[in-house]
Amino acid sequence: MQDSETIDQIDDTPIGRAAQAAVQAMGRAGEGLPRPPATRVIVVANQKGGVGKTTSTVNMAASLAMHGLRVLVIDLDPQGNASTALGIDHHAEVPSIYDVLVEGKPLADVVQPVVDVEGLFCVPATIDLAGAEIELVSLVARESRLQRAIAAYEQPLDYILIDCPPSLGLLTVNALVAGQEVMIPIQCEYYALEGLGQLLRNVDLVRAHLNPTLHVSTILLTMYDARTRLASQVAEEVRNHFAAEVLRTAIPRSVRISEAPSYGQTVLTYDPGSTGALSYLEAARELALRAPGIEVPITAVEQAAAEALVAVGRHRHTIGAQAAPEAQHSTMEGNR
């Protein structure tokens, strides 16, 4: 009797609840998700750098692929970080999205499968893309070259995720013309909110003149730190203004998410049981199960998983603070 009570007490700890959430999340990943009636082309954009665009693109794509869907990631950032995270070579000699946009090469000629995740594919970006902004200026129909390349791609896909550079230039305009939906990752800090209005105005301009079907369907809160009041305030403000678009799942600050690209992996394959991996699995599931702008009632299992993720995050931060009181003191001073 005492042994069973002890086991129950262990399971009721934050780490125990997180472990249960991990089992539930991975189990749901094995169940699969319904395929959309047509390919969903989602543009991941935010002109502010460092808000988690590339990280969210590759991890959401990997999460959807692990649910049994066919997903293509188009790396439209000259830095090629999405290609790195997916373990795809993107040196100067590799056929890339540059060849598609400037040289008119078919998209099928540059698509590469991602080794670690079945059903996931990538169009890499090379450093040549850095000069594409200038070269596109003189080309005919410069804003719709990516759209035509995607339309000519004949392989069946469920999702196409386009990782945009941190700017509002011709590369981002090409993505907005080619896409149907826009997903905006927002870091839970006030600086991240400043450029949001400009991005929304650009989306309106593209919708008015080039792509009438474009709309902001998803806003993803990233780098959420449950210890700070600032993160909660920013999250609350975003949810108040964009209640229908914001995903319930927020992506926490996680060392595992930051470490994964250095191994050429997503966090889903690098550490599947981490809070970051579980959060992206839940976010991808939420994205796939709800129509744009329509809330889906949260289930008791999802609520328990979300609470467990927050609890284990706080638990780990508490342990770290006890091990390094000076660091905790400096962090508190910084928050003030």
N, C-alpha and C positions, 0 to 999 in steps of 0.2 A: 504494500500500500504506500509506504514511504517512497519506494523507488518510483512508482508511477507519478506521485505528486512531485518528486524532484524533476522527472522528465518534463512534466507539464510546466514547471517553473522555468526550466531551461528554454523550452519552446516559446515561452511568453516574453523572452528577452528581445530587444530590438534586432539583434543578429539572427535569432531564431525566426522572428517574423519575416525578416528579409530573405532568409533561406527558403521559407515557405513561399514567399512571393516569387522567388527565382524559379522554383519548381513549377508554380502555376503559370508563370509567363512563358517558360520554355515549352511547357505542355501546350499552351495556346498557339505557340509558333508552329508546333507540329500539326495542329489541326488545320492550318491553312486559312486563307481568306477568300471571299468571293471575288472573281475577276470582274473588273469594270466592263460595261457593255462596249466601250471603245477606249482606245489608248488615252490615258490621262497624261498630258504634257504639263509638267509643273516647273515653273521658273523659280529658283531659289535666289532671291535678290535682296540686297541691302547695300547702299553705297558706302556705309561705314564699315571699315575693316575691323577684324577681330571680334565679330559678334557670333561666330560659329556657323557661317554659311557652308563652308566646305565640310566641316565636321558633321553638320546636320544632313547635308546632301548624301554623303557616302554612308552614314549610319542608317538613315531612313531607307535608303536604297537597299542596303544589306538586310535590314529588317523585313522589308516587303518581299525580297527574294527568298528569305528563309521561311516565309509563310507560303511559299509555293508559287509566287508570281514571277513573271519575266520582266526584268527591269533594266533599263539602259541609263547610264550616267554620261552626260555630255559635259566634259571639262572645258569651260569657256574662259578660264582664268589663265593668263600667260604664265603664272607661277607654277601651274601644274600640280597643285597640292592634292587635288582629288585623285589624280592619277597615281601619285605617290602613296596615298592612303589605301588605294585598291591594289597596290603591288604591280602597277602597269608601267613599263618602260616609257619614258617620254623625253629621250634625248633628241637632238636635232634631226637625226636621220629617220626617226620613226614617223610613219604616216599619221597625221593628226587632224584635228578639226581645222587647222590652218589650211590644209590642202582642200578641205571641203568648202570653206568660205571663199577663199581667194582663187584657188585653181579649179574649182568646180568638180572635184573628185567625188564619186558616189559615197554616201555614208557607209555603205556595206564594206567598202574597201579599207576603212580605218577602225572599224569596231573590233575590240578585243575582248575575249571572255575573261572574267575574274576567276582565278584559279581556286580561291578559298571558298567561294560562294556559288553554288549551282544556280543558274538562272539569272545571274548578274553579269552585265556587260558594260564596257566603258569605251568612250571615244576620248583618247588622251589629248592633252594640250602640250605643245612644245614652246620653247622660247621664241620661235618664229611668230607666234601669235601676238607678241608685243608690238610688232609693226603692222599688224592687220588693220588697226584703226585707221592708219593713214592710207593704206592700199585700198581699203573698201570705199573710200570717198569717191574715187573716180569710176567705180564699177556700176553697171546698170542694176537697178533694183537692189541697192546695197542693203536696205533694211530687211529684206525678205529672203536672203540667200539661205539662211539656216532653215527657215520654214519650208522652202522648196526641197531641201535635202532630206528633211524628215518625211515630207509627203511622198518622196520617191523611195523611201526605205520600205522594203516589202516583207521583212521578217516580222512575225507576230510579237507584239509587246503589250504589256499591261500598263506599264508606267515608263515615262521618260522624265528624268530629273536633270535640269540644266543648272550647273554651278556657275554663277556669274562672277565677274571681277568686281572689286569694290569701287565701282565708278558707274556713271550713267552715260557712257559713251556708246559708240556704234555696236560694240559687242553685246552690251546689255540690251540695247534696242533690238538687235537681231533675236535675242532670246525672248523678249517680250512679244515680238511679232509672231514668233513660232509657237509660243505657249498658249494654253487656255487658262491656266491658273497661276497665281503667284503665291509662293510661300515666303514669308518674311521672318527670318530668325531675329529676335530682339534680345540683346543682352540686358539683364536686369539691373541696369544702371541708367541714370538720367541722360548721359551723353548719347546713349543709343536711341533715345527718343527724338533728339533734335533733328536728325535728317529724315525721320519717317514721313513728315509732311511733304518734303520735296519728292521722295520716292512715290508717294501716292499721287501727287500731281503729274508725275511722268507717266504713271500707269494710266491716268485719265486721258492724257494727251495721246498715248499710243492707242487706247481704246477708241478715241474719237476719230483718229485719222488713219490708223493702219490695221487694227485688230479689234473689231467690235465685241468679240466673245471674251476678251481678256478681263479677268476680275481677280481680286485678292480673296482667296478662299481660305488661307491658313496663316495664322501667326503663331510662331513657336517661341516660347520663352526659354532662353538658354542661360547657362552659367548662374543658375539660381542658387543662392547661398542662404540656407534657412536660418543661419545665425544672425543675419543682419536685418534690421528693420527696413533699410533702404530697398532691399530686394522685394520685400513684401509690398511696400508702397508702390514701386514701379509696376509690379505684377498686377496689383489692384487697379492702378490707373489704366493700364492697357486693357484689362478685362472690362472695365467700365465703358471704354470707348469702342472696343471691338468685341463685344460679348459673343457674337455668333462665330467669329473667325478664330478666336484664340483656343488652342488645344488645352484641355484640362491638364494634360501631362506637361510638366515643366522639366527641363533637362538640368540636373544639378551640376555644380562644379565637381569635377572628377579627375583625379590624376590618371586613372586608367584610360579615359578618353584622350587625354593629351599624350600618353605614352604610345598608344596603338599605332599612329602613323609612322613612328620611327622604326617599327617592325614591318612596315608595308601591309598593315592590316586595319580593319575596322575594329571597334571595341567589341563588336558582336563575336568575332572570332578570337580576339586577343584575350578577353576575359568575359565570357558569357554570363557569369554570375554577378558581375559588378553592378552597382547602382546605375551607372551610365548606360550599360547595355540593356538593363531592364527598362529604363526610362525610354530609350529609343524604340524598344519593342512595343511598349504601350502606346507611344506617340504614333508609330506607324500603323498599329492596329486601329487606333482612333481615326487616323486620316483615311484609312481604307473603308471603314465601316459606316462613316457618316457622309452624307451628301454635303457639298459645300454650303455653309451657312445654316445647316440644320443640326440642332443638338440631338444627340443620342443619349437616353437616360443611362447614367452610370450604374453598373451592377455592383452588388455587394463584394464580389471578388475583386473587381477593379478598385473599389474604394479601399479594401484591405491592403491591396498591393501598393497603392499610392501612399497610404499611411505608413506602411513598413519601410518604403524607400526613404521617406522623410525622417522616420525614427532612426534608422541605421546611419543616415548621414549625420544627424545630430550626435548620435552615440560616438561615432568616429571622431568628430570634431572635439567632443568633450575629452576623449582619451588623449588626443594630440595636445589639447590645451593644458591638461594636467602634467604631461611630460615636458612641456616647454612653457612655464608660466611667464617668462619674459616675453616670448613671442605673443602670448595671449594679451599681455598688457599693452604691447605696442599696437596690436590690432585694435584693441578697444580705444586707444588714444586716436588712432586713425579714423575710426568710425565717428568719434565725436567731432 
